[in-house]
Amino acid sequence: MRTRALLSASTLVAILVLAAACQKGSSFGPGGGGDGLTDLIEQNRANATQLFVVDAANGGTVSAIGGVRVVFPSNAFRTATGGPVSGPVEVRLLEVLDPGDMIMYDVQTVGRDGGQPRLLRSGGAIHVKAFQNGQALVLGPQGMEVLMPTNAIDPDMAVFTANTAPAQGMLWNQENWQLDSVPVEGSMFYGFQADSLQWINCDYFASYPQTTFVDAVIPTNISMDSVMVWIAFPSENAVMRMLPEGPGAFRSVQVAPVGMPAVVVALQRNGTVYGSAFTSVTVINGQQVGLSFQVTDQQTFEAAVNAI
């Protein structure tokens, strides 16, 4: 997971001007506010969103910090009503490439398999949008090419999309887009054509011989509505949310693979004071994990999830 930083307004403006001059560049987006964990997640996403400028007529390639590339053909953009677009277009791209990103931005890897939520093994996700003069744009019929970096090509990998995250966390829908292995400059990518600007994820449903729900229990002196809980599976590059399931208890949104190493992660916020809990387990049938919180800060928590 890459290191994130906040830029001053003047620095951000300078970078955007430079990007417009060369039709390519990046920076980190603006921060947010609020006292709840939902506001914190939104702030994390905003802070890590990379900004690029692409010329609408000529198109161009956006190269993100984590290795993702998005190629826009000439005349790729349309207004929301389908009208042509000319001039500079601002592209906003968020990379979600590993369990640390998935927790910091609350992007779980759970997809709909015949209507039933099921854990996905992920090859990385992005959220991509485009704007001109503050107005959201859409893609024209040519779409865009997405290149997701990988160390090794998995032939089972497919493409999933999502528009928004419901209360139970992100739920992905599989697309029938063709996915190919693409070598570029000595590196390997999953490559595919996307027809819309949204959440996009390379994933697939892996098979596990035995599964179980995982429960996490918080101390009685901590309010449930001040806590968010996830379970991460580093070997699968996957994360699931854990949701309230009775007093003081959280349960994984879907079953987890028995025998799989995992880390249960919790973050608690009380005004400006944070607490976190990290518990490593090898999942057993009927797994229950007791969480012990330690006072932390945002930077320490991020470093800890980055180490998963």
C-alpha positions in Angstrom: 0.0 0.0 0.0 1.5 3.4 -1.0 2.3 6.1 1.5 -0.4 8.9 1.5 0.1 12.6 2.2 -2.0 15.7 2.4 -1.0 18.6 0.1 -1.7 22.3 0.8 -4.2 24.1 -1.4 -1.4 26.1 -3.1 0.6 22.9 -3.8 -2.4 21.2 -5.2 -3.2 24.0 -7.6 0.4 24.1 -8.8 0.4 20.4 -9.5 -2.9 20.7 -11.4 -1.5 23.5 -13.5 1.6 21.5 -14.4 -0.6 18.5 -15.2 -2.7 20.5 -17.6 0.4 21.7 -19.4 1.7 18.2 -20.1 -1.7 16.5 -20.3 -0.6 14.0 -17.6 0.2 14.1 -13.9 -1.0 13.3 -10.4 -1.5 14.5 -6.9 -3.5 13.6 -3.9 -7.1 14.9 -3.5 -8.6 17.1 -0.8 -9.3 15.9 2.7 -12.7 15.7 4.5 -14.0 16.1 8.1 -16.5 14.9 10.6 -16.3 12.9 13.8 -17.6 9.4 12.7 -15.7 6.5 11.2 -17.7 6.8 8.0 -16.4 10.4 7.6 -12.9 9.1 8.3 -13.2 6.5 5.5 -14.4 9.2 3.1 -11.5 11.4 4.1 -9.1 8.5 3.5 -10.5 7.9 0.0 -10.3 11.6 -0.8 -6.8 11.9 0.4 -5.6 9.0 -1.7 -7.4 9.9 -4.8 -5.0 10.8 -7.6 -5.8 13.6 -10.0 -4.8 13.6 -13.7 -5.6 15.9 -16.6 -6.3 14.3 -20.1 -7.0 16.2 -23.3 -10.5 15.1 -24.4 -9.7 15.3 -28.2 -6.4 13.4 -28.1 -7.0 11.1 -25.2 -4.0 9.8 -23.2 -2.7 7.3 -20.6 -3.1 7.8 -16.9 -0.3 6.1 -14.9 -1.1 5.8 -11.2 1.3 5.5 -8.3 0.5 1.8 -7.6 1.0 0.8 -11.2 -2.5 0.9 -12.6 -2.8 2.4 -16.1 -5.9 3.6 -17.8 -5.8 4.4 -21.5 -8.4 6.9 -22.9 -8.8 6.9 -26.7 -9.3 10.1 -28.6 -12.8 11.7 -28.0 -13.4 9.2 -25.1 -15.6 11.5 -23.0 -19.2 12.6 -23.2 -21.4 14.9 -21.1 -24.0 13.3 -18.9 -26.6 14.0 -21.7 -24.3 12.4 -24.4 -22.8 15.6 -25.8 -19.2 15.9 -27.1 -16.4 17.1 -24.9 -13.4 19.1 -25.8 -10.5 20.6 -23.8 -8.9 19.3 -20.5 -10.7 16.7 -18.5 -9.9 15.9 -14.8 -9.6 12.2 -14.1 -9.8 11.0 -10.5 -8.4 7.6 -9.7 -8.3 5.6 -6.4 -6.2 2.4 -6.3 -7.3 -0.4 -3.9 -4.5 -3.0 -4.4 -4.0 -4.8 -1.1 -5.7 -5.6 2.2 -4.3 -2.4 3.7 -6.0 -0.3 1.1 -9.2 -2.4 1.4 -9.4 -1.6 5.1 -8.3 2.1 4.9 -11.0 2.7 2.2 -13.5 0.2 3.4 -13.6 -1.7 0.1 -14.3 -5.4 0.8 -13.9 -8.2 -1.7 -17.3 -9.9 -1.6 -19.2 -10.6 -4.8 -22.7 -11.7 -5.8 -22.5 -15.4 -6.9 -26.0 -16.3 -8.2 -27.4 -13.7 -5.7 -25.5 -15.1 -2.8 -22.6 -13.0 -1.4 -19.3 -14.9 -1.5 -15.6 -14.1 -0.8 -13.6 -13.0 -3.8 -9.8 -13.4 -4.3 -8.7 -10.0 -5.6 -6.2 -8.8 -8.2 -6.8 -5.2 -7.2 -9.5 -2.6 -7.7 -9.9 1.0 -8.8 -12.5 3.8 -8.6 -12.3 6.1 -11.6 -14.3 9.2 -12.5 -13.9 12.1 -14.9 -15.1 15.7 -14.6 -15.0 18.9 -16.6 -15.8 22.2 -14.9 -17.1 20.3 -11.9 -19.6 18.3 -14.1 -19.3 14.5 -14.1 -18.6 12.9 -17.5 -19.3 9.5 -19.0 -17.5 7.4 -21.5 -18.3 7.3 -25.2 -18.8 4.0 -27.1 -15.0 3.3 -27.3 -14.8 3.0 -23.6 -11.4 2.9 -21.9 -8.6 0.3 -21.5 -7.7 -0.7 -18.0 -4.3 -2.3 -17.1 -4.1 -3.8 -13.6 -0.5 -4.7 -12.5 0.3 -8.3 -11.4 3.3 -10.3 -10.4 1.8 -13.5 -11.9 -1.1 -14.0 -14.2 -3.9 -16.1 -12.7 -6.0 -17.6 -15.6 -9.1 -17.6 -13.4 -9.2 -13.8 -13.0 -12.3 -12.0 -14.1 -13.7 -8.4 -13.9 -16.3 -7.2 -11.4 -17.9 -3.8 -11.0 -19.9 -1.9 -8.4 -21.6 1.5 -8.3 -22.0 2.2 -4.6 -21.4 0.3 -1.3 -24.5 -0.7 0.5 -24.7 -0.8 4.3 -23.1 -4.3 4.5 -20.1 -3.2 2.5 -19.1 -3.3 -1.2 -20.8 -6.1 -3.2 -19.3 -6.8 -6.6 -21.1 -8.0 -9.8 -19.3 -10.0 -12.4 -19.0 -8.6 -16.0 -18.6 -10.5 -19.2 -15.7 -8.3 -20.3 -12.7 -10.2 -21.8 -9.6 -10.1 -19.7 -6.2 -10.7 -21.2 -2.6 -10.8 -19.9 -0.7 -7.8 -21.3 3.1 -7.3 -21.2 4.1 -3.6 -21.0 7.7 -2.4 -20.6 8.8 -5.6 -18.9 5.8 -5.8 -16.5 2.6 -7.9 -16.6 -0.9 -6.6 -16.4 -4.4 -7.8 -16.6 -5.9 -5.8 -19.5 -9.6 -5.3 -20.5 -11.9 -2.8 -22.0 -14.3 -1.0 -19.6 -17.5 0.7 -20.8 -18.1 3.0 -17.8 -16.5 5.1 -15.1 -17.1 3.4 -11.7 -15.7 0.9 -9.2 -13.8 -1.9 -11.1 -12.1 -4.9 -9.6 -10.2 -7.9 -10.9 -11.4 -10.9 -8.9 -12.7 -14.4 -8.9 -14.6 -16.8 -6.7 -12.0 -19.3 -5.2 -13.2 -22.7 -4.0 -12.7 -23.6 -0.4 -13.4 -27.1 1.0 -14.9 -25.9 4.3 -16.1 -22.5 5.4 -17.5 -20.9 8.6 -18.7 -17.5 9.9 -16.3 -15.6 12.1 -17.4 -13.7 15.1 -15.6 -10.9 16.9 -16.5 -9.7 20.4 -15.6 -6.2 21.7 -15.3 -5.2 25.4 -18.5 -4.2 27.2 -17.3 -0.6 27.8 -17.0 0.1 24.1 -20.1 1.2 22.1 -20.8 -0.9 19.0 -21.7 2.1 16.9 -18.2 3.5 17.5 -16.5 0.5 15.9 -15.7 -0.9 12.5 -14.4 -4.4 12.1 -12.9 -6.3 9.1 -11.3 -9.7 8.6 -8.4 -9.8 6.2 -7.0 -12.8 4.3 -3.5 -11.8 3.1 -2.9 -14.9 1.0 -6.1 -14.2 -0.9 -5.6 -10.5 -1.1 -9.1 -10.2 0.3 -11.0 -8.4 3.0 -14.6 -8.9 4.4 -16.5 -6.5 6.7 -17.8 -7.7 10.0 -21.2 -6.4 10.9 -23.1 -6.1 14.3 -24.6 -9.5 15.3 -26.1 -9.1 18.8 -24.8 -7.2 21.8 -21.1 -6.6 21.7 -20.6 -9.0 18.7 -19.7 -8.7 15.0 -19.9 -11.4 12.4 -18.3 -11.7 9.0 -20.7 -10.7 6.2 -20.1 -14.1 4.7 -18.4 -17.4 5.5 -14.6 -17.6 5.6 -12.3 -20.4 4.6 -11.5 -22.8 7.4 -7.7 -23.3 7.8 -6.9 -19.9 6.3 -4.6 -17.5 8.1 -6.5 -14.2 8.7 -6.3 -11.0 10.7 -9.3 -9.5 12.5 -8.9 -5.7 12.5 -11.0 -3.2 14.4 -11.0 0.6 14.6 -12.8 2.6 17.3 -13.3 6.3 17.4 -14.5 8.5 20.3 -14.2 12.1 19.2 -10.5 12.6 18.5 -9.4 9.5 20.4 -8.8 6.3 18.4 -8.4 2.7 19.5 -7.5 -0.3 17.4 -7.3 -4.1 17.7 -5.4 -6.6 15.6 -5.8 -10.4 16.2 -4.1 -13.0 13.9 -5.9 -16.3 13.7 -6.0 -19.4 11.6 -9.7 -19.8 10.9 -11.4 -22.7 12.7 -15.0 -23.9 12.5 -17.2 -21.6 14.6 -14.3 -19.1 15.1 -14.8 -16.5 17.8 -12.3 -13.8 18.4 -12.1 -11.5 21.5 -10.8 -8.0 20.6 -8.5 -6.0 22.9 -8.2 -2.3 21.9 -5.1 -0.2 22.3 -5.0 3.6 22.0 -3.7 4.6 18.6 -3.6 7.4 16.0 -4.4 7.4 12.3 -0.8 7.1 11.2 0.0 4.2 13.5 -3.2 2.4 12.4 -2.4 2.9 8.8 1.1 1.5 9.3 -0.3 -1.5 11.0 -2.8 -2.4 8.3 -0.1 -1.7 5.7 2.0 -4.5 7.4 -0.8 -7.1 7.0 
